[in-house]
Each structure stands twice: as structure tokens, then as C-alpha cells.
């Protein structure tokens, strides 16, 4: 089974207050980012390809669509601080790629599926933010494309504790054994 890791939405908005970054989020972003860094290190050591997925909206807001109908305010606008990837979450070598997404699902309107098929991916490791939004929607997109999935419950934050938990319950319902921790996936990659 060929594994590819997807680091989804590890952007600076998760560390900003919601009235600045535009998105409500639960506490604990620093600890989650540290665990995500360890997963990146393990992927690099195991020569697992990494795809960084970054949500970016055009400054004129033409590509938001229905995204602002819910609790989120304007967010991830091109050129704003919150849109930037967290330091260290950018392609840094061969077999590392960037996908810019305009919608929650990293498959929608991007060339992610073409990239993954080109890499021969059959199993994906997903982690990042927001767990109940971009991570969950990308999980669903990958599930519908028949990828085997591992999604890390402790390497990303949700818009709230309740929605974070509900998203992982929903993902586990679709693929049993998909939900795991960063320590479990690091252990798996070290074998």
C-alpha cells in the first residue's frame, strides 16, 4: 500500500482570535501543531510523500460561495496573515507538494486527485485544521474516491470540542479503524 500524507489547513488563522482570523476554534492549537510537526518528521524519515493543502480565497472574495452562510466570517484571504501556512508546513524537498483550495474539500476544483494517482497513493494520512470542516470534508472526498484513510484525532483543532468529536465519530463510522493518534501513526511509519 502506497501512503501519502495530507497536511490540511495548518495555517496561522488557527492561532488568531476568531474576530481577527474569522473562524471560531477550540483551544490547544500549539500542542496540535507540535504533534503535527512530529508526524511530518516521521513522514520525511519514512520517505512518505506529503501534500500541504492550503485554503486561500481571492482578495475580492469572489470565490467564497456559500461558505459564509454559517458561523464563519471572512477568512483565508490571499495576502492576509491568517492565510499563511504555519512555519515548517510548506514543501521542503522532493515528494512534497502544495495544493491551494478554494473550498473545504481539498479535492474540489483542484488537481489533488491527479497528484495522488500519479504518486500511486492507496492510503492517506490526514491531519490538520479545522477537523470538523476542511479535514472532515477532505476525508469524505477521499473516502468517496476509495482511498484507505488514517485521520489523526490529536494533530488538529476543530471549531469547538463538540464538533471536533462529532467529526471523528462520523469519520470512524465510514471507515472503522481510520481514526488514530499521532503517536500511533508515527509508530506505524517507523516500522
Secondary structure, DSSP 8 states (H G I E B T S, - for coil): --EEEEEE--BGGGGS-HHHHS----S-HHHHHHHHHHHHHHHHHTT-EEEEEEE-B-TT-TT-GGGGGSS--S--BTTSGGGSB-TT-S--STTEEEEEESSSSTTTTSSHHHHHHHTT--EEEEEES-IIIIIHHHHHHHHHTT-EEEEETTSS--SSHHHHHHHHHHHHHHSTT-EE-HHHHHHHHH-
